[in-house]
Amino acid sequence: MDFLRKETTISEQSKAGTSEFSWVPLKTKMSRRLPLPDVALEALAKELEENPCADRSMPTFEL
């Protein structure tokens, strides 16, 4: 997460269709960096402030 550039880098995706959660590589090398709108940055900042946690492997946010 790059708050200064207002973007996030996606390096893995969750594997769907199985009962166990796992991370897998992206299908393509395109779309690895995504711009983040201000509302997303504000929600992330609020989540990190309210719930500091070392393990952020599967966060959920409510907007």
C-alpha positions in Angstrom: 0.0 0.0 0.0 1.5 3.3 -1.1 -0.4 6.1 0.6 1.7 8.9 -0.9 1.1 7.7 -4.5 -2.5 6.7 -3.7 -2.1 3.2 -5.2 -1.8 -0.4 -4.1 0.2 -3.2 -5.7 -1.6 -6.5 -6.2 0.8 -9.5 -6.2 -1.5 -12.4 -5.4 -5.2 -13.3 -5.5 -7.3 -15.6 -3.4 -8.0 -19.0 -4.9 -11.7 -19.5 -5.4 -13.8 -22.7 -5.5 -12.1 -24.5 -2.6 -13.0 -24.9 1.0 -9.5 -23.9 2.1 -8.3 -20.4 1.7 -5.0 -19.9 -0.2 -3.1 -17.3 -2.2 -2.2 -17.9 -5.9 -0.3 -15.8 -8.5 -2.3 -13.3 -10.6 -3.6 -14.6 -13.9 -1.8 -11.9 -15.8 1.1 -9.6 -15.0 -1.1 -6.6 -16.0 -3.2 -4.7 -13.5 -0.7 -5.1 -10.7 -0.9 -1.4 -9.6 -4.3 0.1 -8.9 -5.1 3.7 -8.1 -7.0 4.3 -4.9 -9.7 6.9 -4.5 -9.7 9.1 -1.4 -12.7 7.2 0.1 -10.6 4.0 0.0 -7.6 5.6 1.5 -9.7 7.1 4.3 -11.3 3.7 5.1 -7.9 2.0 5.2 -6.4 4.7 7.4 -9.3 4.4 9.8 -9.1 0.6 9.9 -5.4 0.7 10.6 -5.8 3.3 13.3 -8.7 1.4 15.0 -7.4 -2.1 14.6 -3.6 -2.2 14.6 -2.5 -5.7 13.8 0.6 -7.4 12.6 -1.3 -10.0 10.4 -3.2 -8.2 7.6 -3.5 -11.3 5.3 -7.3 -10.9 4.8 -8.7 -7.5 5.9 -12.3 -6.5 5.4 -13.5 -2.9 5.3 -16.9 -1.3 5.6 -17.5 1.9 3.7 
